[in-house]
Amino acid sequence: MEWWQAFLLGIVQGLTEFLPVSSSGHLMIFKELLGVDAEGFLDFTITVHFATVLATLVVFWGVIWKLLKGFFKFKYNDETDYICKILVSCIPVALVGFLFKDQVEALFSGSLKQVAGGLCITAALLWISDSAGKRFRVPVAKDQRNGISYWQAFVVGIAQAFAVVPGVSRSGSTIATGLLTGVKRESMAQFSFLMVLIPIIGEQGLDLLKVAVGSESFGGGVGSLPLVLGFVAAFFSGLFACKVMIALVKKAKLLWFALYCLLVASLIFFLA
């Protein structure tokens, strides 16, 4: 991977992470467009995802700090409740990561038509939640603590686990699933972006630990400079885009994102 390819891919990751259009799918699309070798691409993907997670930490630092202060009071308050629900949402993706890691890695060497199929799934979820979903959403009590229940957090976590498939948007599937189960969009947008922190940080931490003990290498076929440049580009483009994109997701009709996903998928099916 050349340095300029890594830099452009980092920008793509930063700009698409906060929209319900699948950042991993767009990375694979631009990998093909830029002629990037497949070797080490999964390590690169994990690295730039980690960069946008750090951008999320910066943007949401006030919220996160408040949650941590409340949690370490060691009593069941609103902050403890919220963190526990985030932990519950991480259970499905943790199981997928531990039990099906090889299968997940194989997905990133798949064809662009596989990405197009994932984008079609994303489009369907967004369309159902934005239009047809209004007819059968599960009602939620107005006094629901933090706007989301434990069972809703777990169901949203299942959606996040399925989003390991390139083309299936993590934010799109989690927000759409949350809306269908009755969570309000304002509550779901923040929860969706915070729930990804633990899985990505955990994945990156495990990989670094394996490298430290010498059991695995990291970034083979990519190189240190492309990894660093990709990380920096993803972090700063993500930092720039995060607030704008989150506000857009909260207010804009998800149907427009569904149409975009269908358009990209159609181009892939037609041209690939």
C-alpha atoms as one frame of an Amber mdcrd trajectory, in Angstrom:
protein
   0.000   0.000   0.000   1.369   3.398  -1.028   1.321   6.309   1.406  -1.112
   8.347  -0.704  -3.496   5.390  -0.950  -3.479   5.034   2.832  -4.076   8.758
   3.253  -7.087   8.770   0.903  -8.532   5.626   2.504  -8.168   7.248   5.915
 -10.175  10.254   4.726 -12.859   7.926   3.320 -13.077   6.148   6.673 -13.330
   9.390   8.641 -16.059  10.854   6.442 -18.207   7.700   6.195 -17.905   6.314
   9.739 -20.568   8.662  11.081 -23.084   8.149   8.274 -25.329   5.080   7.860
 -23.625   4.050   4.598 -21.007   1.479   5.787 -17.474   2.804   6.184 -16.003
  -0.723   5.796 -17.927  -1.149   2.538 -16.609   2.174   1.227 -13.080   1.192
   2.232 -13.368  -1.964   0.125 -14.824  -0.004  -2.800 -11.993   2.534  -2.721
  -9.454  -0.262  -2.204 -10.480  -1.619  -5.597 -10.652   1.820  -7.223  -7.161
   2.719  -5.983  -5.669  -0.703  -6.753  -4.618  -1.463  -3.166  -3.265  -4.945
  -2.410  -5.438  -7.138  -0.195  -2.525  -8.234   2.024  -2.761  -6.581   5.434
  -5.912  -4.678   4.498  -7.850  -5.979   7.518  -5.145  -4.635   9.852  -5.378
  -1.290   8.072  -9.172  -1.321   8.417  -8.935  -1.983  12.164  -6.390   0.832
  12.522  -8.481   3.503  10.763 -11.590   2.365  12.652  -9.620   2.843  15.866
  -8.717   6.361  14.689 -12.382   7.304  14.250 -13.148   5.786  17.642 -10.603
   8.192  19.135 -12.297  11.029  17.235 -15.582   9.909  18.805 -13.921   9.988
  22.240 -12.826  13.577  21.660 -16.239  14.755  20.449 -18.176  12.923  23.171
 -15.618  13.480  25.925 -17.987  15.579  28.031 -20.658  12.858  27.910 -18.136
  10.069  28.511 -16.546  11.876  31.461 -19.950  12.409  33.038 -20.783   8.715
  32.577 -17.491   7.611  34.141 -17.832   9.951  37.129 -21.334   8.674  37.791
 -20.307   5.031  37.286 -17.469   5.222  39.812 -19.792   6.483  42.497 -20.612
   2.759  42.734 -24.348   3.134  42.924 -27.074   2.412  40.410 -27.654   5.871
  38.980 -28.435   7.017  35.425 -24.767   6.853  34.430 -24.330   3.296  35.713
 -27.542   2.290  33.975 -26.320   3.723  30.654 -22.897   2.068  30.844 -24.436
  -1.288  31.754 -26.704  -1.065  28.720 -23.711  -0.308  26.512 -21.974  -3.397
  27.936 -25.071  -5.493  27.200 -25.074  -4.215  23.624 -21.472  -5.414  23.211
 -22.244  -9.069  24.044 -23.360 -10.168  20.539 -20.412  -8.607  18.687 -17.989
 -10.009  21.289 -19.355 -13.518  20.682 -19.009 -13.082  16.923 -15.447 -11.813
  17.348 -14.346 -14.705  19.553 -16.218 -17.530  17.806 -16.130 -16.495  14.161
 -12.993 -14.358  13.796 -11.617 -16.306  10.819 -14.940 -16.112   8.993 -15.130
 -12.362   9.647 -11.596 -11.853   8.311 -12.520 -13.822   5.176 -15.343 -11.368
   4.480 -12.793  -8.610   3.864 -11.264 -10.561   0.993 -14.645 -10.967  -0.700
 -15.839  -9.376  -3.939 -17.403  -5.972  -4.392 -20.693  -7.674  -5.219 -20.708
  -8.920  -1.641 -20.356  -5.289  -0.519 -23.213  -4.343  -2.863 -25.396  -7.003
  -1.233 -24.574  -5.562   2.188 -25.473  -2.064   0.987 -28.848  -3.391  -0.199
 -29.457  -4.821   3.288 -28.526  -1.451   4.792 -30.897   0.342   2.410 -33.756
  -2.003   3.322 -33.222  -1.479   7.066 -33.082   2.293   6.678 -36.194   2.383
   4.489 -38.216   0.146   6.829 -37.276   2.144   9.923 -37.931   5.501   8.247
 -41.220   4.757   6.525 -42.902   1.393   6.976 -41.416   1.134  10.460 -43.724
   3.873  11.717 -46.637   1.444  11.427 -45.268  -1.271  13.670 -42.676   0.229
  16.001 -42.804  -1.143  19.508 -44.123   1.561  21.876 -41.829   2.588  24.712
 -42.827   4.018  28.076 -42.168   7.749  28.343 -40.319   7.278  31.619 -37.897
   4.702  30.116 -34.556   5.263  31.857 -32.017   6.860  29.494 -34.432   6.332
  26.637 -33.458   2.706  26.058 -34.132  -0.571  27.877 -31.834  -3.561  28.395
 -33.668  -5.718  25.859 -33.509  -2.909  23.289 -29.776  -2.509  23.931 -29.268
  -6.243  23.373 -31.302  -6.275  20.134 -29.358  -3.263  18.866 -26.194  -5.177
  19.794 -27.320  -8.075  17.589 -27.665  -5.590  14.722 -24.124  -4.382  15.394
 -22.864  -7.976  15.273 -24.383  -8.472  11.808 -22.712  -5.246  10.685 -19.305
  -6.958  10.612 -20.305  -7.805   7.022 -18.792  -5.180   4.664 -21.569  -3.080
   3.167 -23.862  -3.493   6.164 -23.623  -0.157   7.963 -23.006  -0.424  11.694
 -24.562   2.935  12.514 -27.331   2.388   9.964 -28.295  -1.057  11.252 -28.106
  -0.080  14.931 -30.039   3.172  14.510 -32.658   1.494  12.308 -33.060  -1.411
  14.743 -33.297   0.962  17.694 -36.005   2.994  15.977 -37.966  -0.153  15.135
 -37.861  -1.260  18.781 -39.174   2.127  19.912 -36.054   4.099  20.857 -36.246
   7.773  19.923 -33.810   8.926  17.246 -32.088  11.465  19.539 -31.334   8.764
  22.107 -30.394   6.163  19.513 -27.908   8.351  17.639 -25.749   8.929  20.719
 -26.060   5.334  21.937 -25.101   4.031  18.494 -21.868   6.010  18.393 -20.890
   5.243  21.992 -21.600   1.492  21.852 -18.863   0.938  19.245 -16.104   2.258
  21.510 -15.620  -0.880  23.587 -15.496  -3.443  20.718 -13.067  -1.435  18.567
 -10.786  -0.435  21.455 -10.873  -4.028  22.699 -10.021  -5.435  19.256  -7.137
  -3.015  18.794  -5.870  -3.704  22.318  -5.875  -7.476  21.754  -4.020  -7.096
  18.456  -1.369  -4.879  20.054  -1.007  -7.356  22.927  -0.443 -10.214  20.485
   2.189  -8.153  18.681   3.878  -7.279  21.984   4.203 -10.938  23.030   5.330
 -11.910  19.534   2.496 -14.313  18.756   1.338 -12.305  15.720   2.564  -9.581
  13.421   0.455  -6.521  12.651   0.303  -4.493   9.476   2.158  -7.013   7.333
   1.893  -6.031   3.681   0.920  -2.463   4.583   3.941  -0.918   6.265   4.344
   1.489   9.160   4.114   4.748   7.191   0.796   3.907   5.455  -0.676   2.767
   8.793   0.358   6.014  10.488  -0.865   8.207   7.632  -4.140   6.303   7.393
  -4.624   6.674  11.142  -3.909  10.426  11.109  -6.157  11.051   8.075  -9.019
   9.041   9.573  -8.708  10.756  12.955  -8.731  14.339  11.696 -11.333  13.812
   8.964 -13.479  11.972  11.523 -12.990  14.758  14.048 -14.034  17.296  11.434
 -17.065  15.300  10.301 -18.348  13.834  13.568 -20.475  16.690  14.914 -21.904
  17.579  11.527 -22.691  13.972  10.653 -24.317  13.191  14.000 -26.569  16.251
  13.691 -27.422  15.148  10.152 -28.285  11.610  11.233 -30.526  12.958  14.001
 -32.535  15.200  11.692 -32.306  13.927   8.117 -34.646  11.330   6.675 -32.940
   7.936   6.611 -34.659   7.303   3.278 -32.064   9.524   1.546 -29.247   7.357
   2.874 -31.163   4.262   1.744 -31.374   5.664  -1.783 -27.651   6.445  -1.752
 -26.818   2.866  -0.687 -29.051   1.489  -3.448 -27.393   3.759  -6.024 -23.874
   2.637  -5.043 -24.969  -1.014  -4.967 -26.543  -0.694  -8.429 -23.340   0.818
  -9.844 -21.318  -2.052  -8.395 -23.650  -4.711  -9.820 -23.596  -2.960 -13.209
 -19.859  -2.212 -13.445 -18.154  -4.948 -11.398
